Amino acid sequence: MIIKNIDELGTSKLKRDALEILETGYEAIMVERLFKSKIEVRDGHICFADQKICLNDYERIFVIAIGKCAVSSAKALEDILGDKITSGIVLDVKKDEFKNLLSEEGTHPFPSAKNVFVTEQIIEMLKQATKKDLVLTVISGGGSALLCLPYKTDFQNQKEFIEELMKKGANITEINTVRKHTSSIKGGQFAEFAYPAKLVSFILSDVPGDDLSVIASGPTVMDKTTIKDAEDVLKKYDMQNSMRHLNISLTETPKKEKFFENVTNILLGSNMVGLEAMKRKAEDLGYDAYIEDNKLEGEVVSVSEKIVTKNYLPKSCHIWGGETTVKVKGNGIGGRNQEFVLASLPYIVPNMVVVASASDGWDNSDTAGAIGDKDLFKRASDEGLETEDFLKENNSYEFFKKVGGHINTGRTGANVADWYFVLTGEDSE
């Protein structure tokens, strides 16, 4: 089981059904299974989607995998391609052993000297590639922090700058617009370094709406944004003083078509894969199931209230995918999924369960998210724990640590944003 504490959490039939639905979502996005179902080598060709590439047309094959899915996806590619891989680099938040690939452990959600060092190694490898070479790249969530080469500043200044932008509530598209224009590798610049080699990028989306130019700040995709767009984001969140103080400069991303002529970007997996699997499972369990949205965004407390206070029919399952934002006001521990469930507790009616969980298993802490119902809210009230007090301090982790409800998976090796759902029983009010 991917959910490690499913027996502990499943204290009612409705909760057990909710956890079984969530478990199915996790199973559907396991990266190695996804890769092996969609990529194969047949008759000397690597085949994917509706395309195939003759491997014998290339002298060398490089594999570069970046993000929280890097290790698991590189494992899959190594199994598929075997000794056909010449060399490559895997940059993830964890390490593993590979035959022909160098595995490096970086940091997330903020960059580090290690991330910069490995990024420089990746650039040197890309510069070696010629038109006789094939570069296979995997881009996944977390890549924006891991693939890091700040433009005209150091990683510490950029870290502080992006952290401030996050705390002010900027969404992932806004954050990555700024990242692209303060970087020397993002926003299509990776593709420029790889030119004129053939570049195939397998992309796993953690971004609501699956905009390829936003995922991991679009290193292999021609960027649609400009310096002006980044300036507009910084103005919106009043970041001009911080920009001057931290010596942050903006750069334009590559706009010449030639750098992308030999690039193929393939969306291999997304939040929708898990959403569809959960919907099918809910229906198998006898619920009327609906995927409400796969690009949910917004401030977590208001989004939570809006979703949970809707009138739902009995025996139904309503599912969302996406990525909310937290306005950090306190100094507590937690993440957007735990805060979502914490904020929802006062509004939960009997025979309703609310779930919010991160697909990568890491909700800014060592838990994936939380599950809540009326009984949990009563238990907290009986113990004198006020949800509002914990929300003010952004301390959702400590709340669920005290009363239960944490969903524990460990790092899953997948990352396709978050899942939220409301499950109602027979007699929901």
C-alpha positions as CSV (number, residue, x, y, z in Angstrom):
1,M,0.0,0.0,0.0
2,I,1.2,3.5,-0.8
3,I,-0.7,5.0,2.1
4,K,1.2,3.6,5.1
5,N,-1.4,4.3,7.8
6,I,-4.6,3.4,6.0
7,D,-5.7,1.0,8.8
8,E,-5.2,3.6,11.5
9,L,-7.1,6.3,9.6
10,G,-10.0,4.1,8.3
11,T,-12.2,4.3,11.4
12,S,-15.5,4.3,9.5
13,K,-16.7,2.8,6.2
14,L,-16.8,6.3,4.6
15,K,-13.2,7.0,5.6
16,R,-12.1,3.5,4.4
17,D,-13.7,4.1,1.0
18,A,-12.1,7.6,0.8
19,L,-8.7,6.2,1.5
20,E,-9.2,3.3,-1.0
21,I,-10.1,6.0,-3.7
22,L,-7.0,8.0,-2.8
23,E,-4.8,4.9,-2.9
24,T,-6.0,4.2,-6.4
25,G,-5.0,7.7,-7.5
26,Y,-1.5,7.1,-6.1
27,E,-1.2,3.8,-7.9
28,A,-2.2,5.3,-11.2
29,I,0.7,7.9,-11.2
30,M,3.5,5.6,-10.2
31,V,6.2,6.8,-12.6
32,E,7.9,3.6,-13.6
33,R,4.6,2.0,-14.5
34,L,3.6,5.1,-16.4
35,F,6.8,5.2,-18.5
36,K,6.8,1.5,-19.3
37,S,3.2,1.7,-20.5
38,K,3.9,4.6,-22.8
39,I,7.5,4.2,-24.0
40,E,9.1,1.1,-25.6
41,V,12.0,0.2,-27.8
42,R,10.8,-1.8,-30.9
43,D,12.9,-2.8,-33.9
44,G,15.7,-0.4,-33.0
45,H,13.3,2.5,-32.5
46,I,12.2,4.3,-29.3
47,C,8.4,4.6,-29.6
48,F,6.1,7.0,-27.7
49,A,2.8,8.7,-28.4
50,D,2.4,8.5,-32.2
51,Q,6.2,8.9,-32.8
52,K,9.2,6.7,-33.2
53,I,12.9,7.6,-33.4
54,C,15.5,5.3,-34.9
55,L,18.2,4.9,-32.3
56,N,20.8,3.9,-34.8
57,D,20.7,7.4,-36.3
58,Y,22.5,8.7,-33.3
59,E,26.1,8.2,-32.1
60,R,25.3,8.9,-28.4
61,I,22.2,8.9,-26.2
62,F,22.2,11.2,-23.2
63,V,19.6,11.0,-20.4
64,I,18.9,14.0,-18.2
65,A,16.2,13.7,-15.6
66,I,15.2,16.6,-13.3
67,G,12.6,16.9,-10.6
68,K,10.9,14.9,-7.9
69,C,10.2,12.1,-10.4
70,A,13.7,12.1,-11.8
71,V,15.0,8.9,-10.0
72,S,11.9,6.8,-10.8
73,S,11.7,8.0,-14.4
74,A,15.4,7.4,-15.0
75,K,15.1,3.9,-13.6
76,A,12.3,3.3,-16.1
77,L,14.3,4.7,-19.0
78,E,17.3,2.6,-18.0
79,D,15.2,-0.5,-18.0
80,I,13.7,0.4,-21.4
81,L,17.0,1.5,-23.1
82,G,19.6,-0.6,-21.3
83,D,23.2,-0.1,-22.6
84,K,22.0,2.2,-25.4
85,I,22.4,5.0,-22.9
86,T,25.8,6.6,-23.2
87,S,25.7,8.7,-20.0
88,G,23.5,11.3,-18.2
89,I,22.6,13.0,-15.0
90,V,19.7,12.5,-12.6
91,L,18.8,15.4,-10.3
92,D,16.2,14.7,-7.6
93,V,15.6,15.2,-3.9
94,K,17.0,11.7,-3.4
95,K,19.7,9.5,-4.9
96,D,19.9,6.0,-6.3
97,E,22.3,3.7,-8.2
98,F,22.4,3.6,-12.0
99,K,24.6,1.8,-14.5
100,N,25.4,4.7,-16.8
101,L,23.9,7.7,-15.1
102,L,25.2,10.0,-12.4
103,S,22.6,10.4,-9.6
104,E,22.7,13.6,-7.5
105,E,20.6,14.7,-4.6
106,G,19.5,18.4,-4.6
107,T,17.2,20.5,-2.5
108,H,13.6,21.6,-2.8
109,P,11.5,23.9,-2.5
110,F,14.5,26.3,-2.5
111,P,17.8,26.1,-4.4
112,S,21.2,25.4,-3.0
113,A,24.9,25.5,-3.9
114,K,24.5,21.7,-4.8
115,N,21.6,22.5,-7.2
116,V,23.8,25.1,-8.9
117,F,26.8,22.8,-9.1
118,V,24.8,19.9,-10.7
119,T,23.0,22.4,-13.1
120,E,26.4,23.5,-14.3
121,Q,27.3,19.9,-14.9
122,I,24.1,19.4,-16.9
123,I,24.9,22.5,-19.1
124,E,28.4,21.2,-19.8
125,M,26.9,17.8,-20.9
126,L,24.4,19.6,-23.2
127,K,27.1,21.7,-24.7
128,Q,29.0,18.5,-25.8
129,A,25.9,17.2,-27.7
130,T,26.0,17.6,-31.5
131,K,23.4,17.0,-34.2
132,K,24.6,13.4,-34.2
133,D,23.3,12.9,-30.6
134,L,20.0,12.2,-29.0
135,V,19.2,13.9,-25.6
136,L,16.3,12.3,-23.7
137,T,15.1,14.5,-20.9
138,V,12.5,14.0,-18.1
139,I,11.1,17.2,-16.6
140,S,8.9,16.9,-13.5
141,G,7.6,19.0,-10.7
142,G,10.3,20.4,-8.4
143,G,12.5,21.0,-11.4
144,S,12.3,24.8,-10.9
145,A,14.2,24.7,-7.7
146,L,16.5,21.8,-8.6
147,L,17.5,23.0,-12.0
148,C,19.1,26.3,-10.8
149,L,21.5,28.8,-12.3
150,P,20.5,32.3,-11.2
151,Y,21.1,35.2,-13.6
152,K,23.6,37.8,-12.3
153,T,23.0,36.9,-8.6
154,D,23.7,34.0,-6.3
155,F,21.3,31.2,-5.2
156,Q,21.0,32.6,-1.7
157,N,19.6,35.9,-3.0
158,Q,17.3,34.1,-5.4
159,K,16.1,31.8,-2.7
160,E,15.2,34.7,-0.4
161,F,13.5,36.4,-3.3
162,I,11.4,33.5,-4.4
163,E,10.5,32.6,-0.8
164,E,9.1,36.1,-0.2
165,L,7.1,35.8,-3.4
166,M,5.6,32.5,-2.3
167,K,4.8,33.9,1.2
168,K,2.9,36.8,-0.5
169,G,0.6,34.2,-2.1
170,A,1.8,34.2,-5.7
171,N,0.5,31.1,-7.7
172,I,2.7,28.6,-9.5
173,T,2.4,30.3,-12.9
174,E,3.4,33.7,-11.5
175,I,6.3,32.2,-9.5
176,N,7.6,30.3,-12.5
177,T,7.3,33.4,-14.7
178,V,9.7,35.2,-12.4
179,R,11.9,32.1,-12.1
180,K,12.3,31.9,-15.9
181,H,13.4,35.5,-16.2
182,T,15.8,35.4,-13.3
183,S,17.5,32.2,-14.5
184,S,20.2,31.2,-17.1
185,I,18.7,27.7,-17.7
186,K,14.9,27.9,-17.5
187,G,12.3,29.2,-20.0
188,G,13.7,27.3,-23.0
189,Q,17.4,28.0,-22.3
190,F,18.0,24.3,-21.7
191,A,16.9,23.7,-25.3
192,E,19.2,26.4,-26.5
193,F,22.2,24.7,-24.7
194,A,21.2,21.3,-26.3
195,Y,21.0,22.7,-29.8
196,P,21.6,21.3,-32.4
197,A,21.1,17.8,-30.9
198,K,17.8,16.1,-31.1
199,L,16.0,16.7,-27.8
200,V,13.0,14.7,-26.6
201,S,11.5,15.9,-23.4
202,F,9.1,13.7,-21.4
203,I,7.1,15.9,-19.1
204,L,5.2,15.0,-16.0
205,S,2.9,17.9,-15.0
206,D,2.4,19.3,-11.5
207,V,0.9,22.5,-12.8
208,P,-2.9,23.1,-13.0
209,G,-3.9,23.2,-16.6
210,D,-0.7,21.4,-17.8
211,D,0.9,24.4,-19.5
212,L,4.3,22.9,-20.6
213,S,6.0,26.2,-20.5
214,V,5.2,26.5,-16.8
215,I,6.1,23.0,-15.6
216,A,9.5,23.2,-13.9
217,S,9.6,26.7,-15.5
218,G,9.7,25.2,-19.0
219,P,13.4,24.5,-19.6
220,T,12.8,22.8,-23.0
221,V,9.8,24.8,-24.1
222,M,9.8,28.1,-26.0
223,D,8.7,30.6,-23.4
224,K,5.5,32.7,-24.1
225,T,6.3,35.2,-21.4
226,T,8.6,38.2,-21.5
227,I,10.5,40.4,-19.1
228,K,7.4,42.6,-19.0
229,D,5.3,39.7,-17.7
230,A,7.8,39.1,-14.9
231,E,7.8,42.8,-14.1
232,D,4.0,42.8,-13.8
233,V,4.1,39.9,-11.3
234,L,6.7,41.7,-9.2
235,K,4.7,44.9,-9.3
236,K,1.6,43.0,-8.3
237,Y,3.3,41.7,-5.1
238,D,5.3,44.8,-4.4
239,M,8.6,43.1,-4.9
240,Q,10.6,46.1,-6.4
241,N,12.4,47.0,-3.2
242,S,13.4,43.3,-2.6
243,M,14.6,43.1,-6.2
244,R,17.0,46.0,-5.6
245,H,18.1,44.8,-2.2
246,L,18.8,41.3,-3.3
247,N,20.5,42.3,-6.6
248,I,17.9,40.5,-8.8
249,S,18.1,41.2,-12.5
250,L,15.7,40.0,-15.3
251,T,16.8,38.4,-18.5
252,E,14.8,37.6,-21.7
253,T,14.3,33.9,-22.6
254,P,15.2,32.5,-26.1
255,K,12.7,33.4,-28.8
256,K,14.5,32.1,-31.9
257,E,12.6,29.3,-33.6
258,K,15.8,27.5,-34.6
259,F,16.6,26.4,-31.0
260,F,13.3,24.5,-30.9
261,E,13.3,22.9,-34.4
262,N,14.8,19.7,-33.1
263,V,12.8,19.6,-29.8
264,T,9.9,17.3,-29.1
265,N,8.0,17.9,-25.9
266,I,5.6,15.1,-24.7
267,L,3.2,15.4,-21.8
268,L,3.5,11.9,-20.4
269,G,1.6,12.2,-17.2
270,S,-0.5,14.7,-15.3
271,N,-2.9,15.2,-12.4
272,M,-5.8,14.0,-14.7
273,V,-4.4,10.4,-14.7
274,G,-4.9,10.2,-11.0
275,L,-8.3,12.0,-11.1
276,E,-9.7,9.6,-13.7
277,A,-8.5,6.5,-11.7
278,M,-10.1,7.9,-8.5
279,K,-13.4,8.6,-10.3
280,R,-13.5,5.0,-11.6
281,K,-12.7,3.6,-8.2
282,A,-15.4,5.7,-6.5
283,E,-17.9,4.5,-9.1
284,D,-16.8,0.9,-8.4
285,L,-17.6,1.5,-4.7
286,G,-21.1,2.6,-5.6
287,Y,-20.7,6.4,-5.5
288,D,-21.8,8.9,-8.1
289,A,-18.4,10.4,-9.0
290,Y,-17.5,13.7,-10.7
291,I,-14.2,15.3,-11.6
292,E,-15.0,19.0,-10.9
293,D,-11.8,20.6,-12.0
294,N,-8.2,19.6,-12.8
295,K,-6.8,23.1,-12.4
296,L,-7.9,24.2,-9.0
297,E,-6.1,27.3,-7.7
298,G,-6.7,30.1,-5.1
299,E,-6.0,30.9,-1.5
300,V,-6.5,27.7,0.4
301,V,-8.8,28.8,3.2
302,S,-11.3,30.5,0.9
303,V,-11.2,27.6,-1.6
304,S,-11.7,25.1,1.2
305,E,-14.8,26.9,2.5
306,K,-16.3,27.3,-0.9
307,I,-15.9,23.6,-1.7
308,V,-17.0,22.1,1.6
309,T,-20.1,24.3,2.0
310,K,-21.7,23.2,-1.3
311,N,-24.8,21.0,-1.2
312,Y,-23.9,17.5,-2.2
313,L,-26.2,14.6,-2.9
314,P,-25.8,11.5,-0.7
315,K,-23.5,8.8,-1.8
316,S,-21.4,11.0,-4.1
317,C,-17.7,11.8,-4.7
318,H,-16.5,15.2,-6.0
319,I,-12.9,15.4,-7.0
320,W,-10.5,18.3,-7.8
321,G,-6.9,18.5,-8.9
322,G,-4.6,21.5,-8.7
323,E,-2.5,23.5,-6.4
324,T,-3.8,26.1,-3.9
325,T,-1.7,28.7,-2.2
326,V,-1.1,29.6,1.4
327,K,-0.7,33.2,2.7
328,V,1.9,32.7,5.4
329,K,1.0,34.7,8.5
330,G,2.4,32.6,11.3
331,N,5.4,30.6,12.2
332,G,3.8,27.1,12.4
333,I,4.5,23.9,10.4
334,G,2.2,22.7,7.7
335,G,1.3,22.6,4.0
336,R,-1.5,23.7,1.8
337,N,-3.3,20.3,1.9
338,Q,-3.3,20.0,5.7
339,E,-4.4,23.6,5.9
340,F,-7.2,22.9,3.4
341,V,-8.7,20.1,5.6
342,L,-8.1,22.2,8.8
343,A,-10.0,25.1,7.4
344,S,-12.8,22.8,6.2
345,L,-13.5,21.1,9.6
346,P,-16.0,23.6,11.0
347,Y,-18.1,23.2,7.8
348,I,-18.1,19.4,7.5
349,V,-21.6,17.9,8.0
350,P,-22.3,14.4,9.3
351,N,-21.6,11.5,6.8
352,M,-19.0,13.6,4.9
353,V,-15.3,13.1,4.6
354,V,-12.9,15.7,3.2
355,V,-9.4,14.7,1.8
356,A,-6.5,16.8,0.5
357,S,-3.3,15.1,-0.4
358,A,-0.1,15.9,-2.3
359,S,0.8,13.4,-5.0
360,D,4.5,13.6,-4.1
361,G,3.7,12.6,-0.5
362,W,5.3,15.7,0.9
363,D,3.0,18.5,2.0
364,N,5.8,20.9,3.0
365,S,6.4,18.3,5.8
366,D,6.7,14.6,6.3
367,T,3.1,13.9,5.5
368,A,1.1,13.9,2.3
369,G,-2.0,15.7,3.6
370,A,-5.0,15.0,5.8
371,I,-8.4,13.4,6.1
372,G,-11.2,15.0,8.1
373,D,-14.8,14.4,9.2
374,K,-17.3,15.6,11.8
375,D,-15.9,13.1,14.4
376,L,-12.4,14.6,14.1
377,F,-13.7,18.1,14.5
378,K,-15.6,17.0,17.7
379,R,-12.5,15.4,19.1
380,A,-10.5,18.6,18.6
381,S,-13.2,20.6,20.2
382,D,-13.4,18.2,23.2
383,E,-9.7,18.7,23.7
384,G,-10.0,22.5,23.5
385,L,-8.2,22.8,20.2
386,E,-9.6,25.7,18.1
387,T,-9.1,25.4,14.4
388,E,-8.9,29.2,14.0
389,D,-5.9,29.4,16.4
390,F,-3.9,26.9,14.3
391,L,-4.9,28.6,11.0
392,K,-3.6,31.9,12.3
393,E,-0.2,30.4,12.9
394,N,-0.2,28.2,9.8
395,N,0.2,25.3,12.2
396,S,-1.9,22.6,10.5
397,Y,0.8,20.0,11.0
398,E,0.7,20.3,14.8
399,F,-3.1,20.2,14.8
400,F,-3.4,16.9,13.0
401,K,-0.4,15.5,15.0
402,K,-2.5,16.1,18.1
403,V,-5.9,14.8,16.9
404,G,-5.0,12.4,14.1
405,G,-5.8,12.6,10.4
406,H,-2.4,12.8,8.8
407,I,-2.0,10.8,5.5
408,N,1.4,9.2,5.4
409,T,2.9,7.9,2.2
410,G,6.5,8.9,2.3
411,R,8.0,10.4,-0.8
412,T,6.2,8.7,-3.7
413,G,8.6,9.5,-6.5
414,A,5.7,11.0,-8.4
415,N,4.6,14.6,-8.6
416,V,1.4,15.8,-10.4
417,A,0.2,18.5,-8.0
418,D,-2.5,17.8,-5.4
419,W,-5.8,16.1,-5.0
420,Y,-8.9,17.2,-3.1
421,F,-12.2,15.4,-2.7
422,V,-15.4,15.3,-0.8
423,L,-17.1,12.0,-0.2
424,T,-20.7,11.8,1.1
425,G,-22.4,8.8,2.6
426,E,-26.0,7.6,2.4
427,D,-27.5,10.1,4.8
428,S,-25.4,13.2,4.2
429,E,-27.1,16.4,5.3
